[in-house]
Amino acid sequence: MATTFDHIPVLGRELVEGLAIRSGGHYLDATVGAGGHSRSILTAADDVRVTAIDRDDCALATAAANLASWIDRVEFWQGNFAEFQSDCPFDGIIADLGVSSGQLDLPERGFSFRQSAPLDMRMDRRQSLTAAEIVDRWDERELADLIYEYGDERYSRRIARQIVRQRPFQTTTELAEAIARSVPRHYRYAKIHPATRTFQALRIAVNQELTSLETFLNKASGLLKPGGRIGVISFHSLEDRAVKYHFRDSLQLRVLTKKPIVPQAEERDANPRSRSAKLRWAERLESASIE
């Protein structure tokens, strides 16, 4: 049964301004979440329509409730944005990557170690692979490589060794405590919890986030009308790098942001989770044919 959640949209003003929304336009929100960005699009101009995608049934239930006033202008689709198909090109596309604050704040989803919960981390709970399966079944070298590549974790081999030594794990907090014990004392009391990077790596692997992003970016220009814009908000360097290079190397897109747009101090103070957000824009070339 779906559970709704609260979520503060990041870089909302910058996203709406960058889309250059026009009356009667049709926009794709590839990661609708709680619907905050879609609401801004729907209220920015008359007769605007939105196609809203999310892998998470909780997110779609939340978005449907929050967008009830515009329900006749919104079409919802549950699934991975990498698998989305459309015969009608859009006037603009947005994607807000990564895990949402709503998902982090629901303990039963297993994304966070702030509260004890099963090791789940699935954005789409219809899939079978969970964080528990990776932690309890992958061999030590696979775990170390995963934690290093997706988490940029310098102590990945120590952490993997401790995981294999202590598994199986039942909860997020058990895993976080094991990770903390495996690293040097000075790292254990650093600015961020020593399990943060490992949990990020596990989440990316469970949901195949980077592979899905690459597939989506390769398809995105074909989903845009000439002159249409795509804006992507990322929260860590692996995502941002993929977006940056794809926009730069695409023959169908023109880069609009040489440097990413980041939240202003006022937004960072009001919503600390926004501090790592980076927004990049590209525009479909007028001369590019619609695929």
C-alpha positions as CSV (number, residue, x, y, z in Angstrom):
1,M,0.0,0.0,0.0
2,A,1.4,3.4,-1.0
3,T,2.3,5.9,1.6
4,T,2.5,9.6,0.8
5,F,5.3,11.8,1.9
6,D,6.5,15.4,2.0
7,H,9.2,16.7,-0.3
8,I,10.7,20.2,-0.8
9,P,11.5,20.7,-4.6
10,V,15.1,21.9,-5.2
11,L,15.9,24.8,-7.5
12,G,12.3,25.2,-8.3
13,R,12.5,28.8,-9.5
14,E,15.5,28.2,-11.6
15,L,13.9,25.1,-13.2
16,V,10.8,26.9,-14.2
17,E,12.7,29.9,-15.6
18,G,15.0,27.7,-17.6
19,L,12.2,25.7,-19.2
20,A,10.8,29.0,-20.7
21,I,7.3,27.5,-20.3
22,R,4.7,28.6,-22.9
23,S,1.0,28.4,-23.0
24,G,-0.3,25.1,-24.3
25,G,3.1,23.4,-23.9
26,H,3.5,19.7,-23.0
27,Y,6.3,18.9,-20.5
28,L,7.9,15.7,-19.2
29,D,8.7,15.5,-15.5
30,A,10.9,12.4,-15.6
31,T,11.2,12.1,-11.8
32,V,7.9,13.6,-10.5
33,G,8.5,12.8,-6.8
34,A,5.9,14.6,-4.7
35,G,5.0,16.8,-7.7
36,G,6.5,20.1,-6.6
37,H,8.2,20.8,-9.9
38,S,5.2,19.7,-11.9
39,R,3.0,22.0,-9.9
40,S,5.2,24.9,-10.8
41,I,5.0,24.0,-14.5
42,L,1.3,23.7,-14.4
43,T,0.8,27.1,-12.8
44,A,3.3,28.9,-15.0
45,A,1.1,29.2,-18.1
46,D,-2.4,28.4,-19.3
47,D,-3.3,25.0,-20.7
48,V,0.1,23.4,-19.9
49,R,0.1,19.7,-19.8
50,V,2.6,17.4,-17.9
51,T,3.5,13.8,-18.3
52,A,4.8,12.7,-14.9
53,I,7.1,9.7,-14.4
54,D,8.4,8.0,-11.3
55,R,9.6,4.5,-10.4
56,D,8.2,4.8,-6.8
57,D,4.5,4.0,-6.2
58,C,4.6,6.2,-3.1
59,A,5.9,9.1,-5.1
60,L,3.1,8.8,-7.7
61,A,0.4,8.6,-5.0
62,T,1.8,11.7,-3.4
63,A,2.1,13.5,-6.7
64,A,-1.5,12.6,-7.7
65,A,-2.8,14.0,-4.4
66,N,-0.7,17.2,-4.6
67,L,-1.7,17.8,-8.3
68,A,-5.4,16.9,-7.9
69,S,-6.4,20.5,-8.9
70,W,-4.8,19.9,-12.3
71,I,-5.5,16.2,-12.7
72,D,-7.1,16.7,-16.1
73,R,-3.8,18.1,-17.4
74,V,-1.5,15.4,-15.9
75,E,-0.8,11.9,-17.1
76,F,1.1,9.6,-14.7
77,W,3.3,6.7,-15.7
78,Q,5.1,4.4,-13.2
79,G,8.4,3.0,-14.3
80,N,12.1,3.8,-15.0
81,F,12.5,6.9,-17.1
82,A,15.0,5.0,-19.2
83,E,12.2,2.8,-20.5
84,F,9.7,5.6,-21.3
85,Q,8.5,5.9,-24.9
86,S,6.5,8.6,-26.6
87,D,5.4,9.3,-30.1
88,C,4.7,13.0,-29.3
89,P,7.8,15.2,-28.6
90,F,7.7,17.5,-25.6
91,D,8.3,21.2,-25.3
92,G,10.6,20.6,-22.3
93,I,12.0,17.9,-20.0
94,I,13.1,17.9,-16.4
95,A,14.7,15.3,-14.2
96,D,15.6,15.6,-10.5
97,L,17.9,12.7,-9.9
98,G,18.7,10.6,-6.9
99,V,16.8,9.7,-3.8
100,S,14.1,12.1,-2.5
101,S,13.8,13.5,1.0
102,G,10.5,11.6,1.2
103,Q,12.1,8.3,0.5
104,L,14.9,9.1,3.1
105,D,12.3,10.0,5.7
106,L,10.3,6.8,5.4
107,P,12.3,4.3,7.5
108,E,10.7,1.2,6.0
109,R,12.3,2.0,2.6
110,G,15.8,1.4,4.0
111,F,17.5,4.3,2.3
112,S,18.8,5.9,5.5
113,F,20.6,4.6,8.6
114,R,19.1,7.3,10.9
115,Q,16.5,4.7,12.0
116,S,16.6,0.9,12.0
117,A,15.0,-0.6,8.9
118,P,15.3,-3.5,6.5
119,L,18.1,-3.1,3.9
120,D,15.8,-2.4,0.9
121,M,16.6,0.8,-1.0
122,R,14.4,-0.1,-4.0
123,M,12.8,2.9,-5.7
124,D,10.6,0.5,-7.6
125,R,9.4,-2.1,-5.1
126,R,8.3,-4.4,-7.9
127,Q,11.9,-5.3,-8.6
128,S,13.5,-8.2,-6.8
129,L,17.1,-6.9,-6.2
130,T,17.5,-5.2,-2.7
131,A,20.5,-3.8,-0.8
132,A,20.3,-6.8,1.5
133,E,21.0,-9.2,-1.4
134,I,24.1,-7.2,-2.5
135,V,25.4,-6.9,1.0
136,D,24.8,-10.5,2.0
137,R,25.7,-12.3,-1.3
138,W,28.3,-10.4,-3.3
139,D,31.9,-11.4,-2.8
140,E,34.4,-9.1,-1.1
141,R,36.1,-7.8,-4.2
142,E,32.7,-7.0,-5.9
143,L,31.6,-5.1,-2.8
144,A,34.9,-3.2,-2.5
145,D,34.8,-2.2,-6.2
146,L,31.1,-1.1,-5.9
147,I,31.7,1.0,-2.8
148,Y,34.8,2.6,-4.4
149,E,33.3,3.3,-7.8
150,Y,29.8,4.5,-6.8
151,G,30.7,5.9,-3.4
152,D,34.1,7.3,-4.0
153,E,35.0,5.7,-0.7
154,R,38.7,5.6,0.2
155,Y,38.3,2.8,2.7
156,S,36.2,0.6,0.4
157,R,38.3,-2.5,0.9
158,R,38.3,-2.2,4.7
159,I,34.5,-1.8,4.6
160,A,33.9,-4.7,2.2
161,R,36.1,-6.9,4.4
162,Q,34.1,-6.0,7.5
163,I,30.8,-6.6,5.7
164,V,31.8,-10.1,4.6
165,R,33.2,-10.9,8.1
166,Q,30.0,-9.8,9.9
167,R,27.1,-10.6,7.5
168,P,24.3,-11.4,7.2
169,F,22.8,-8.0,8.2
170,Q,19.2,-7.5,9.2
171,T,18.9,-3.7,9.4
172,T,20.4,-0.4,8.1
173,T,21.7,0.5,11.5
174,E,23.6,-2.8,11.9
175,L,25.3,-2.2,8.6
176,A,26.1,1.4,9.4
177,E,27.6,0.4,12.7
178,A,29.8,-2.3,11.1
179,I,31.0,0.3,8.6
180,A,31.9,2.7,11.3
181,R,33.9,0.0,13.1
182,S,35.9,-0.8,10.0
183,V,37.4,2.7,9.4
184,P,40.0,4.7,11.3
185,R,38.9,6.6,14.4
186,H,39.5,10.0,12.9
187,Y,37.3,9.1,9.9
188,R,34.6,7.7,12.2
189,Y,34.0,11.2,13.6
190,A,34.3,13.2,10.4
191,K,31.8,15.7,9.1
192,I,29.7,13.0,7.5
193,H,28.9,9.6,8.9
194,P,31.4,7.0,7.6
195,A,28.5,4.9,6.2
196,T,27.2,7.7,3.9
197,R,29.2,6.9,0.8
198,T,28.6,3.2,1.1
199,F,24.9,3.6,1.4
200,Q,25.0,5.9,-1.7
201,A,26.9,3.2,-3.6
202,L,24.4,0.5,-2.6
203,R,21.4,2.7,-3.6
204,I,22.9,3.4,-7.0
205,A,23.6,-0.3,-7.6
206,V,20.2,-1.4,-6.4
207,N,18.4,1.0,-8.7
208,Q,21.0,0.9,-11.6
209,E,20.9,4.7,-11.5
210,L,23.9,5.5,-13.6
211,T,23.0,3.0,-16.3
212,S,19.4,4.3,-16.4
213,L,20.6,7.9,-16.6
214,E,22.9,7.1,-19.5
215,T,20.0,5.4,-21.4
216,F,17.6,8.3,-20.6
217,L,20.1,11.0,-21.8
218,N,20.6,9.1,-25.0
219,K,16.9,9.1,-25.7
220,A,16.1,12.6,-24.3
221,S,16.9,14.6,-27.4
222,G,14.6,12.4,-29.4
223,L,11.8,13.3,-27.0
224,L,12.2,17.0,-27.4
225,K,10.8,19.3,-30.0
226,P,13.3,21.5,-31.8
227,G,14.0,24.5,-29.5
228,G,12.8,22.4,-26.5
229,R,14.9,22.4,-23.4
230,I,16.1,19.7,-21.0
231,G,17.1,20.5,-17.4
232,V,18.7,17.9,-15.1
233,I,19.4,18.3,-11.4
234,S,22.1,16.0,-10.0
235,F,23.4,15.5,-6.4
236,H,26.7,13.8,-6.8
237,S,29.7,14.1,-9.1
238,L,29.0,10.8,-11.0
239,E,25.6,12.0,-12.1
240,D,26.7,15.6,-12.9
241,R,29.7,14.3,-14.9
242,A,27.4,12.1,-17.0
243,V,25.0,15.0,-17.7
244,K,27.8,17.5,-18.5
245,Y,29.5,15.2,-21.0
246,H,26.4,14.1,-22.7
247,F,25.1,17.6,-23.2
248,R,28.6,18.7,-24.5
249,D,29.0,15.8,-26.9
250,S,25.5,15.6,-28.3
251,L,25.1,16.6,-31.9
252,Q,21.4,17.4,-31.3
253,L,21.7,19.6,-28.2
254,R,23.2,23.1,-27.5
255,V,24.6,23.5,-24.0
256,L,23.0,26.5,-22.2
257,T,25.0,26.3,-18.9
258,K,28.8,26.2,-19.1
259,K,28.8,25.9,-15.3
260,P,26.0,24.3,-13.3
261,I,23.4,26.4,-11.5
262,V,23.5,25.8,-7.8
263,P,21.1,26.8,-5.0
264,Q,21.4,30.2,-3.5
265,A,22.3,30.7,0.2
266,E,18.6,31.3,1.1
267,E,17.6,27.9,-0.3
268,R,20.5,26.1,1.2
269,D,19.6,27.5,4.6
270,A,16.0,26.6,4.3
271,N,16.7,23.1,2.8
272,P,20.1,21.8,3.7
273,R,19.6,18.8,1.4
274,S,19.7,21.1,-1.5
275,R,23.4,22.1,-0.9
276,S,24.9,19.6,-3.3
277,A,22.3,20.1,-6.1
278,K,23.6,21.1,-9.6
279,L,21.3,22.0,-12.5
280,R,22.4,21.9,-16.1
281,W,20.5,22.9,-19.2
282,A,20.6,22.1,-22.9
283,E,18.4,22.9,-25.8
284,R,17.4,20.9,-28.8
285,L,18.8,22.4,-32.0
286,E,16.3,23.9,-34.4
287,S,18.0,22.1,-37.3
288,A,17.9,18.7,-35.6
289,S,15.2,16.4,-37.0
290,I,12.7,14.8,-34.6
291,E,13.5,11.1,-34.4
